């Protein structure tokens, strides 16, 4: 896509290149992951003013709004709220879609979502903080941090009667 955020090289938080935009054009799973990365409950920060930003940041805000709208247009979700903050405040807050599809009620930035599990978002934020601090690289193999992933095993035989099994090294 000409002039996309990825091509303009806009960086999120001054340190971390946003991979959301590359994933947004990918497979259904990649789009869902990208959308999940953007879905945040904005209730706690709605009162926080959005900082005055330069034209590059405006381009990023426009691109983020387009990602939300595209997810709704593709019917990945009926609505999405996105919030991006850094240590200095709110960089972006936006919404797309409907809070009530049947009634056509637009989704507001103060929408409340039922979040069933906070493990993934909290872990994702913690990982991105480590990336910003230079303590973690997204390009590192998992085995650098979890040595047992160095030589993954797959089950080749399973005996249902006694629960025993045989494994071999996973092929790449």
Backbone as CSV, one residue per row, in Angstrom:
resi,resn,N_x,N_y,N_z,CA_x,CA_y,CA_z,C_x,C_y,C_z
1,UNK,0.846,-1.165,0.000,0.000,0.000,0.000,0.894,1.230,0.000
2,UNK,0.876,2.052,-1.060,1.740,3.221,-1.141,1.481,4.177,0.012
3,UNK,2.562,4.695,0.576,2.438,5.653,1.660,1.978,5.044,2.969
4,UNK,2.090,3.731,3.087,1.650,3.101,4.326,2.569,3.513,5.464
5,UNK,2.096,3.302,6.681,2.884,3.646,7.858,4.197,2.897,7.846
6,UNK,4.157,1.628,7.441,5.376,0.827,7.426,6.387,1.438,6.464
7,UNK,5.936,1.894,5.284,6.846,2.465,4.305,7.384,3.812,4.751
8,UNK,6.608,4.571,5.511,7.084,5.867,5.983,8.045,5.706,7.159
9,UNK,8.111,4.521,7.740,9.066,4.257,8.804,8.726,4.954,10.112
10,UNK,7.452,5.207,10.355,7.067,5.841,11.615,7.328,4.855,12.741
11,UNK,7.883,5.356,13.832,8.216,4.498,14.957,7.311,4.831,16.125
12,UNK,6.859,3.810,16.809,5.961,3.943,17.934,6.786,4.069,19.208
13,UNK,6.503,5.049,20.031,7.209,5.216,21.288,8.655,5.614,21.111
14,UNK,9.056,6.033,19.933,10.416,6.478,19.684,11.424,5.352,19.607
15,UNK,11.066,4.147,19.968,12.018,3.045,19.999,11.525,1.824,19.239
16,UNK,10.261,1.494,19.380,9.752,0.220,18.898,9.036,0.413,17.571
17,UNK,9.517,-0.241,16.529,8.828,-0.156,15.238,7.525,-0.928,15.353
18,UNK,6.454,-0.314,14.945,5.158,-0.976,15.032,5.054,-2.071,13.992
19,UNK,4.782,-3.277,14.443,4.618,-4.408,13.538,3.142,-4.657,13.265
20,UNK,2.308,-3.848,13.864,0.864,-4.008,13.703,0.475,-3.841,12.245
21,UNK,1.075,-2.872,11.556,0.645,-2.544,10.215,1.024,-3.617,9.217
22,UNK,2.159,-4.260,9.406,2.530,-5.364,8.529,1.558,-6.519,8.738
23,UNK,1.187,-6.785,9.988,0.275,-7.882,10.290,-1.138,-7.577,9.819
24,UNK,-1.520,-6.312,9.808,-2.879,-5.940,9.424,-3.191,-6.328,7.986
25,UNK,-2.175,-6.465,7.153,-2.378,-6.858,5.763,-2.190,-8.363,5.582
26,UNK,-1.889,-9.088,6.640,-1.577,-10.509,6.528,-2.791,-11.404,6.658
27,UNK,-2.568,-12.597,7.186,-3.612,-13.606,7.309,-4.665,-13.173,8.323
28,UNK,-5.759,-13.929,8.368,-6.835,-13.646,9.321,-6.296,-13.662,10.753
29,UNK,-5.472,-14.646,11.066,-4.904,-14.738,12.414,-4.018,-13.531,12.695
30,UNK,-3.176,-13.136,11.728,-2.318,-11.976,11.926,-3.158,-10.719,12.124
31,UNK,-4.258,-10.591,11.366,-5.122,-9.424,11.529,-5.762,-9.425,12.902
32,UNK,-6.173,-10.609,13.388,-6.794,-10.689,14.714,-5.773,-10.314,15.798
33,UNK,-4.539,-10.781,15.634,-3.493,-10.439,16.598,-3.227,-8.942,16.571
34,UNK,-3.169,-8.371,15.365,-2.947,-6.932,15.238,-4.084,-6.163,15.879
35,UNK,-5.307,-6.601,15.633,-6.456,-5.925,16.224,-6.448,-6.072,17.740
36,UNK,-6.121,-7.271,18.214,-6.062,-7.475,19.659,-5.021,-6.575,20.300
37,UNK,-3.944,-6.303,19.568,-2.919,-5.397,20.069,-3.459,-3.985,20.249
38,UNK,-4.439,-3.623,19.443,-4.999,-2.276,19.521,-6.175,-2.152,20.481
39,UNK,-6.848,-3.271,20.761,-8.044,-3.198,21.594,-7.672,-2.941,23.047
40,UNK,-8.061,-1.811,23.517,-7.809,-1.454,24.903,-9.039,-0.748,25.441
41,UNK,-9.292,-0.852,26.706,-10.369,-0.089,27.306,-9.855,1.301,27.600
42,UNK,-10.496,2.302,27.020,-10.013,3.674,27.113,-10.614,4.430,28.292
43,UNK,-11.454,3.810,29.085,-12.160,4.499,30.153,-11.221,5.247,31.095
44,UNK,-10.137,4.629,31.482,-9.235,5.248,32.462,-8.494,6.448,31.907
45,UNK,-8.397,6.564,30.588,-7.580,7.631,30.019,-8.356,8.612,29.160
46,UNK,-9.666,8.477,29.095,-10.456,9.376,28.260,-10.280,10.823,28.698
47,UNK,-10.152,11.040,29.984,-10.002,12.407,30.488,-8.629,12.995,30.182
48,UNK,-7.650,12.141,29.866,-6.297,12.635,29.578,-6.280,13.307,28.215
49,UNK,-5.734,14.512,28.137,-5.707,15.201,26.844,-4.723,14.539,25.892
50,UNK,-5.070,14.543,24.603,-4.155,14.043,23.591,-3.120,15.132,23.361
51,UNK,-1.839,14.758,23.388,-0.758,15.727,23.232,-0.774,16.353,21.851
52,UNK,-0.284,17.563,21.773,-0.065,18.194,20.481,1.099,17.476,19.822
53,UNK,0.922,17.101,18.565,1.927,16.286,17.901,2.258,16.842,16.526
54,UNK,3.381,16.407,15.970,3.816,16.870,14.658,3.107,16.104,13.544
55,UNK,3.425,16.455,12.304,2.743,15.865,11.153,2.991,14.362,11.039
56,UNK,4.184,13.905,11.428,4.466,12.472,11.374,3.555,11.729,12.351
57,UNK,3.363,12.279,13.522,2.483,11.652,14.506,1.038,11.687,14.033
58,UNK,0.639,12.784,13.351,-0.709,12.838,12.784,-0.898,11.736,11.760
59,UNK,0.129,11.464,10.963,0.063,10.386,9.977,-0.111,9.039,10.678
60,UNK,0.578,8.855,11.788,0.447,7.621,12.567,-0.960,7.510,13.129
61,UNK,-1.502,8.604,13.667,-2.861,8.585,14.202,-3.866,8.231,13.108
62,UNK,-3.702,8.825,11.932,-4.593,8.515,10.805,-4.488,7.046,10.428
63,UNK,-3.267,6.526,10.407,-3.054,5.126,10.044,-3.679,4.194,11.074
64,UNK,-3.550,4.525,12.353,-4.160,3.707,13.400,-5.681,3.702,13.259
65,UNK,-6.255,4.859,12.969,-7.700,4.936,12.769,-8.115,4.085,11.571
66,UNK,-7.292,4.086,10.525,-7.574,3.267,9.344,-7.516,1.777,9.663
67,UNK,-6.588,1.377,10.529,-6.488,-0.032,10.930,-7.760,-0.446,11.659
68,UNK,-8.236,0.399,12.568,-9.475,0.088,13.284,-10.647,-0.018,12.315
69,UNK,-10.775,0.962,11.425,-11.876,0.978,10.462,-11.804,-0.222,9.515
70,UNK,-10.598,-0.584,9.091,-10.433,-1.721,8.185,-10.863,-3.026,8.854
71,UNK,-10.570,-3.181,10.132,-10.979,-4.389,10.859,-12.498,-4.492,10.901
72,UNK,-13.160,-3.361,11.084,-14.627,-3.341,11.088,-15.147,-3.618,9.679
73,UNK,-14.557,-2.980,8.672,-14.978,-3.173,7.282,-14.847,-4.632,6.840
74,UNK,-13.777,-5.312,7.306,-13.564,-6.726,6.957,-14.457,-7.644,7.777
75,UNK,-15.182,-7.075,8.727,-16.050,-7.802,9.641,-15.270,-8.739,10.556
76,UNK,-14.028,-8.334,10.874,-13.263,-9.065,11.889,-13.888,-8.842,13.254
77,UNK,-14.505,-7.694,13.435,-15.118,-7.315,14.701,-16.188,-6.268,14.416
78,UNK,-17.228,-6.200,15.247,-18.234,-5.154,15.033,-17.732,-3.777,15.449
79,UNK,-16.732,-3.740,16.318,-16.200,-2.457,16.764,-14.878,-2.622,17.476
80,UNK,-14.096,-1.542,17.476,-12.787,-1.583,18.133,-12.444,-0.203,18.672
81,UNK,-11.793,-0.188,19.822,-11.267,1.038,20.409,-9.767,0.859,20.522
82,UNK,-9.019,1.874,20.110,-7.565,1.808,20.194,-7.033,2.940,21.038
83,UNK,-6.005,2.659,21.779,-5.366,3.647,22.638,-3.875,3.393,22.610
84,UNK,-3.096,4.433,22.335,-1.636,4.322,22.356,-1.130,5.413,23.284
85,UNK,-0.330,5.023,24.257,0.243,5.977,25.203,1.739,5.745,25.294
86,UNK,2.452,6.763,25.732,3.835,6.591,26.107,4.019,7.268,27.455
87,UNK,5.260,7.386,27.903,5.500,7.928,29.240,5.039,9.376,29.383
88,UNK,4.817,10.066,28.264,4.406,11.464,28.323,2.914,11.684,28.170
89,UNK,2.168,10.644,27.847,0.727,10.808,27.730,0.127,10.061,26.559
90,UNK,-1.083,10.453,26.210,-1.853,9.795,25.164,-1.366,10.252,23.791
91,UNK,-1.017,9.288,22.938,-0.607,9.580,21.565,-1.769,9.426,20.594
92,UNK,-2.667,8.484,20.892,-3.802,8.214,20.014,-4.932,7.610,20.814
93,UNK,-6.130,8.032,20.518,-7.331,7.364,21.009,-8.360,7.467,19.896
94,UNK,-8.954,6.338,19.543,-9.929,6.325,18.463,-10.825,5.117,18.550
95,UNK,-11.932,5.171,17.828,-12.893,4.071,17.816,-13.448,3.929,16.408
96,UNK,-13.892,2.728,16.102,-14.542,2.451,14.827,-15.589,1.377,15.063
97,UNK,-16.654,1.427,14.302,-17.668,0.385,14.383,-18.839,0.770,15.260
98,UNK,-19.570,-0.238,15.669,-20.825,-0.058,16.400,-20.772,-0.742,17.760
99,UNK,-21.352,-0.087,18.766,-21.492,-0.740,20.068,-22.748,-1.600,20.085
100,UNK,-23.728,-1.234,19.251,-24.944,-2.025,19.087,-25.232,-2.077,17.587
101,UNK,-24.906,-3.197,16.976,-25.048,-3.330,15.535,-26.513,-3.237,15.121
102,UNK,-27.396,-3.866,15.879,-28.821,-3.863,15.527,-29.407,-2.453,15.525
103,UNK,-28.996,-1.638,16.491,-29.509,-0.269,16.585,-28.652,0.731,15.822
104,UNK,-27.470,0.293,15.375,-26.572,1.185,14.646,-25.888,2.205,15.537
105,UNK,-25.780,1.922,16.825,-25.162,2.842,17.775,-23.652,2.862,17.578
106,UNK,-23.070,4.032,17.277,-21.612,4.095,17.085,-20.863,3.738,18.373
107,UNK,-19.725,3.130,18.199,-18.869,2.782,19.334,-18.090,4.021,19.760
108,UNK,-18.139,4.355,21.022,-17.406,5.508,21.545,-16.063,5.109,22.109
109,UNK,-15.189,6.105,22.295,-13.868,5.809,22.847,-13.939,5.418,24.316
110,UNK,-15.098,5.640,24.943,-15.261,5.274,26.347,-16.001,3.950,26.515
111,UNK,-16.061,3.149,25.449,-16.746,1.859,25.500,-16.091,0.949,26.530
112,UNK,-16.905,0.145,27.157,-16.406,-0.806,28.150,-16.491,-2.202,27.548
113,UNK,-15.368,-2.920,27.580,-15.296,-4.263,27.023,-15.132,-5.265,28.150
114,UNK,-15.768,-6.408,28.001,-15.549,-7.507,28.930,-14.272,-8.223,28.535
115,UNK,-13.264,-8.149,29.363,-11.997,-8.807,29.069,-11.920,-10.048,29.951
116,UNK,-11.834,-11.189,29.323,-11.876,-12.451,30.063,-10.518,-12.870,30.596
117,UNK,-9.458,-12.437,29.958,-8.127,-12.811,30.405,-7.188,-11.637,30.165
118,UNK,-6.479,-11.221,31.177,-5.548,-10.097,31.059,-4.100,-10.561,30.913
119,UNK,-3.855,-11.853,30.911,-2.490,-12.355,30.838,-1.774,-11.899,29.576
120,UNK,-2.410,-12.064,28.421,-1.756,-11.708,27.157,-1.483,-10.209,27.042
121,UNK,-2.470,-9.335,27.313,-2.153,-7.901,27.182,-1.094,-7.423,28.170
122,UNK,-1.132,-7.910,29.387,-0.138,-7.484,30.380,1.240,-7.980,29.982
123,UNK,1.327,-9.228,29.544,2.602,-9.785,29.102,3.118,-9.049,27.867
124,UNK,2.222,-8.726,26.940,2.619,-7.994,25.729,3.187,-6.624,26.066
125,UNK,2.537,-5.915,26.969,3.024,-4.591,27.371,4.373,-4.721,28.071
126,UNK,4.503,-5.696,28.942,5.778,-5.902,29.635,6.889,-6.220,28.631
127,UNK,6.587,-7.059,27.648,7.589,-7.404,26.633,7.987,-6.180,25.818
128,UNK,7.010,-5.360,25.436,7.322,-4.153,24.654,8.147,-3.161,25.465
129,UNK,7.914,-3.103,26.774,8.732,-2.239,27.638,10.179,-2.731,27.644
130,UNK,10.363,-4.048,27.703,11.714,-4.614,27.664,12.377,-4.355,26.320
131,UNK,11.601,-4.387,25.233,12.144,-4.075,23.911,12.609,-2.626,23.886
132,UNK,11.784,-1.707,24.391,12.159,-0.290,24.422,13.427,-0.055,25.228
133,UNK,13.607,-0.840,26.288,14.787,-0.690,27.143,16.006,-1.414,26.568
134,UNK,15.828,-2.126,25.463,16.936,-2.840,24.835,17.294,-4.144,25.530
135,UNK,16.431,-4.637,26.396,16.705,-5.868,27.133,16.147,-7.112,26.441
136,UNK,15.354,-6.900,25.404,14.714,-7.993,24.681,14.626,-7.588,23.221
137,UNK,14.838,-8.543,22.334,14.682,-8.290,20.906,13.585,-9.197,20.372
138,UNK,12.730,-8.646,19.532,11.673,-9.450,18.934,12.228,-10.474,17.959
139,UNK,13.483,-10.316,17.570,14.120,-11.241,16.629,14.810,-12.406,17.341
140,UNK,14.939,-12.343,18.662,15.598,-13.416,19.414,14.789,-14.708,19.343
141,UNK,15.471,-15.848,19.261,14.737,-17.116,19.346,14.208,-17.311,20.772
142,UNK,13.086,-17.963,20.898,12.476,-18.217,22.207,13.461,-18.962,23.108
143,UNK,14.260,-19.838,22.509,15.196,-20.652,23.291,16.247,-19.817,24.027
144,UNK,16.461,-18.577,23.613,17.396,-17.708,24.333,16.902,-17.464,25.762
145,UNK,15.588,-17.433,25.932,14.987,-17.152,27.238,14.411,-18.398,27.892
146,UNK,14.021,-19.379,27.072,13.483,-20.640,27.570,14.270,-21.774,26.902
147,UNK,15.388,-22.180,27.515,16.281,-23.159,26.887,15.599,-24.457,26.465
148,UNK,14.519,-24.847,27.126,13.846,-26.103,26.762,13.224,-26.027,25.367
149,UNK,13.113,-24.850,24.798,12.578,-24.693,23.443,13.663,-24.822,22.376
150,UNK,14.898,-25.096,22.796,16.006,-25.217,21.856,15.838,-26.412,20.926
151,UNK,15.375,-27.508,21.466,15.170,-28.721,20.671,13.756,-29.246,20.938
152,UNK,12.751,-28.648,20.286,11.376,-29.054,20.555,11.096,-30.484,20.107
153,UNK,10.276,-31.170,20.873,9.911,-32.555,20.614,8.468,-32.626,20.125
154,UNK,8.188,-33.615,19.295,6.817,-33.892,18.871,6.493,-35.346,19.203
155,UNK,5.244,-35.602,19.497,4.801,-36.959,19.825,4.621,-37.731,18.521
156,UNK,5.239,-38.931,18.441,5.107,-39.764,17.243,4.204,-40.972,17.482
157,UNK,4.121,-41.437,18.717,3.251,-42.563,19.068,2.631,-42.285,20.422
158,UNK,1.370,-42.662,20.549,0.682,-42.499,21.826,-0.127,-43.751,22.112
159,UNK,0.070,-44.336,23.300,-0.660,-45.524,23.722,-1.790,-45.065,24.641
160,UNK,-3.029,-45.120,24.118,-4.174,-44.656,24.902,-4.417,-45.515,26.129
161,UNK,-4.067,-46.795,26.054,-4.337,-47.714,27.159,-3.563,-47.332,28.422
162,UNK,-2.263,-47.022,28.286,-1.469,-46.713,29.485,-0.931,-45.286,29.522
163,UNK,-1.192,-44.494,28.465,-0.769,-43.088,28.456,0.695,-42.881,28.106
164,UNK,1.387,-43.923,27.680,2.788,-43.761,27.306,2.866,-43.198,25.880
165,UNK,4.019,-42.610,25.579,4.192,-42.026,24.250,5.667,-42.008,23.868
166,UNK,5.927,-41.847,22.569,7.282,-41.704,22.051,7.372,-40.355,21.354
167,UNK,8.592,-39.770,21.399,8.787,-38.461,20.761,10.012,-38.503,19.858
168,UNK,10.124,-37.458,19.029,11.318,-37.231,18.225,11.497,-35.724,18.126
169,UNK,12.681,-35.306,17.654,12.915,-33.876,17.448,11.987,-33.356,16.353
170,UNK,11.473,-32.182,16.543,10.619,-31.572,15.539,11.449,-31.191,14.319
171,UNK,10.916,-31.433,13.131,11.598,-31.047,11.902,11.266,-29.605,11.564
172,UNK,12.197,-28.933,10.892,11.956,-27.526,10.561,11.742,-27.374,9.107
